[in-house]
């Protein structure tokens, strides 16, 4: 590498560090010599390594340090020395020694045992006196004391201890708060040939421009200077962008599809009476879908109000005997109290029922759609969630028929990215005929079930609209399409809101 | 949906033709049943709840055989009078008022047939009988019974018999607590003073519906040749159809159906009644509904493939079909027989104008503005819990509560959005800061004046979380939004339990209070275990939108 180009590309921190590279080999020493902070010195080393100037190695080292008691003993003397000193003048009763030598109860107990084992003291009827051996010991420096002094200097490694020091270390380790050992990370570096060449260069801090500032432009001080060369291939820290939630991106797309096909959006509440969610859709009051284990009933409020009497009476008549139609109905006693119960909508079809009930003859032909959150009382796992997205479309048209329904479905799913669709018989209480739609999944090479459709029964439409006009309806779940697109295998993932994943999620490109 | 397992050998014999697995896989779904698996000697199918008559080898094979054109048209079943009676006492009127009964003779039971019969009974109990709530079925070997039979209600402490598969006699009341079936279905009789019973002419107890048969007179074995069948419940018509489904299946097994006279307190009836229902065929209606141009002959040919008969302009609907309420149901049968795959899809040219709801457009504009500021949109559940909504926020808002939610962490509807933002921040403590997020979501408040007692509106929450999140920064965000949407606002100091006193403002637009803005209280941050300050606002955009209009 051209050494001049290398010099030009040095960051100010690298410039500060460079002169000392030949003089030391650890991060710590470099910090001392260059007066850089640890973070600065480390960054300089890493950048220099990237440029091939040096090679960093790290190792972990165990070092011994004084703990809080150890530091105190270094100043005040070891407790056992203080113990002996206190007895030098005269023997003392056991209970008085602690106070005389200012020892804690714990220190006192340790000393008593220790000195006795060394035969430095003798005890006679509760009175302690120092032995000859003890007097002698007082006059010289102990091995333990020498060890304390040695360790008080910076980081001694256990491996460097002499056998005597090792002995003291083992004793002190058993006592409270005298010594401790730390694991220290040591960064070392070795200068390469490029580095050797670099260290011969004369490098001044600040003879190239680091950052172009408004001041420089104003006073022209940039003229005649060089700019520090950047490593333009470098990886830079990631930043997050603002973006729409990927689920909303997909539902926006679904809306666009509906609007393009001439459908108008319906909106309405998620909390509904059973009347709108079930009864108006000709779902018998003992139908299993109304069970507590599938549907979210509200505790408070538990019951709501029924709509105007005309609609309620018509719906009741449909359930009980088929009303004015040539239908036999479900043949049971319809209960208005059951219809008043409050639930979270189980399908967006509730919006279709309400919309139909608000139309007058001049309004159709008409097409409506909804995209919305629906609910089912379910334990959560990878394929079950208590909230799900449904999309729903209806066509109210005197001339509509089953072939039209299939035509709309084919077009709708083609727009969603599934050009191949097939239809199977299905069952829903409120449509006849009913259809299940399978689309062909080109990646998995198999048919996937994507939702139900049908023509609303006259028993549904007549009480709401006043006449039994055919109403085509389909309501595919949308979560499956999204999971497929985003390659999500767990439904819960859609609403986990993990910020780094939200930032990284692929863009909806349909 | 109920699923049943079919023995392929039995099935093929009943169909009268052997189809390959590939053909079965192709044809069965097109008849209106979900095929689960075909393989070995077993076919597993899911039957739609509107076709209880297909919940047996016999019923399924009967429908399939017609569908593939093997045996089409109405199946006639002979019913001969048995000359026997069932006497229904008026005491049952308050308990389980109706029963429909029959005798089937000439059955040669073996283990396989007993399995088939038990499967029919079980599946009908669960689906059509709504777990025995709506109706219950009893099948008894006739050889141990002395006719006529009585159906009556009695004090359950006074009636004693040995229930099926139990070592000793129990009273009716004891059965509820001591017999497994009693414990399972006991709630259906709980609180009643009188329980219903069937007994024979010797006063021998046959059963206590809907719970259990007697061990002595209620157990079908491979020695059994004749059975007595009763379907008892709350609606005579339902009992009748259920009985028809069972006797038709037993007749397909080789049995001979015999009717019984039911002596109700106020009238006499004879069951089973297998006379088909007559419905006038409306050819133009069916053609219009389906978008086809079929002649009457073509249409009745298709109906024959769904098991219907035809006579002088009338469709003869089999007496075991529970799902034909209206001409549209026949139209569906025509469509199925015609083949959903044969229909030519047709997209009509009907001019209508597509339109997104203006409010939704408004809502997306808001998102666009915030995304331009580098904020990240989240999407959280509408369901949450009172701890998140109130305790952690230091508030006390009245919440709309769910009944018996499976997940207790999600048992109320959210009343405001900020707690949802806090949950997201809490869950992302390990990610890089700053974390600046927003969401516009539906919120729910109790409101006695509305139809449901709950009113819904959309609230937008924006939360800035990071070392320098403060009042100034969040106010800057709000100002950008106000400028972009072009609305002016007033603000005044206020108090809010979630915010630091003196650092929270109430914002109003056109005199309507629409937002809180400020710095969250450190206690709230602590409750969410956050170690970063949060400044935020919550704006009711439903109200803001109204103020615009």
Interface residues (C-beta under 8 A of the other chain):
Chain A: X240 X241 X242 X243 X244 X245 X247 X248 X252 X255 X258 X259 X260 X261 X262 X263 X264 X265 X266 X267 X269 X270 X271 X272 X273 X286 X288 X292 X293 X296 X297 X298 X299 X300 X301 X302 X303 X304 X305 X307 X322 X325 X326 X327 X328 X329 X330 X331 X332 X342 X344 X365 X366 X367 X373 X375 X377 X378 X379 X380 X386 X387 X395 X397 X399 X400 X401 X402 X403 X404 X406 X407 X408 X409 X410 X411 X422 X423 X424 X425 X426 X427 X429 X432 X433 X434 X435 X455 X457 X458 X459 X470 X494 X495 X496 X497 X498 X499 X500 X502 X503
Chain B: X29 X30 X31 X32 X48 X49 X50 X51 X130 X133 X134 X235 X237 X288 X289 X290 X291 X292 X325 X326 X327 X328 X329 X331 X332 X335 X336 X340 X341 X343 X344 X345 X346 X347 X348 X350 X351 X352 X353 X354 X355 X356 X357 X359 X360 X364 X367 X370 X371 X372 X373 X374 X375 X376 X377 X378 X379 X380 X381 X382 X383 X400 X401 X402 X403 X404 X405 X406 X407 X410 X413 X424 X427 X428 X431 X432 X435 X436 X437 X439 X442 X444 X446 X448 X450 X451 X452 X453 X454 X456
